[in-house]
Amino acid sequence: MASDKSNARGILSKEVFLFFDFIICKLYLIKNRNNSHY
């Protein structure tokens, strides 16, 4: 039971990490695209 909970938490944290990684990549690309206009 305890191992199931910790496993679920690990999966959730991995999902959150991937989500933030995706957001940061998007922001970085948008920033670069804006800079290339000037």
C-alpha positions as CSV (number, residue, x, y, z in Angstrom):
1,M,0.0,0.0,0.0
2,A,2.7,2.5,1.0
3,S,4.8,1.6,-2.0
4,D,1.8,2.2,-4.3
5,K,1.4,5.7,-2.8
6,S,5.1,6.6,-3.2
7,N,5.0,5.2,-6.8
8,A,2.0,7.3,-7.7
9,R,3.7,10.4,-6.2
10,G,6.8,9.6,-8.3
11,I,4.8,9.4,-11.5
12,L,3.0,12.6,-10.7
13,S,6.2,14.5,-10.0
14,K,7.6,13.1,-13.3
15,E,4.5,14.4,-15.1
16,V,4.8,17.8,-13.5
17,F,8.5,18.0,-14.3
18,L,7.8,17.1,-18.0
19,F,5.0,19.7,-18.0
20,F,7.3,22.5,-16.7
21,D,10.0,21.4,-19.1
22,F,7.5,21.7,-22.0
23,I,6.4,25.2,-20.8
24,I,10.0,26.4,-20.4
25,C,10.9,25.1,-23.9
26,K,7.8,27.0,-25.3
27,L,8.7,30.2,-23.5
28,Y,12.3,29.9,-24.7
29,L,11.3,29.4,-28.4
30,I,8.8,32.3,-28.2
31,K,11.6,34.5,-26.7
32,N,14.0,33.5,-29.4
33,R,11.4,34.1,-32.1
34,N,10.7,37.6,-30.8
35,N,14.4,38.4,-30.6
36,S,14.9,37.3,-34.2
37,H,12.5,39.9,-35.4
38,Y,14.7,42.8,-34.3
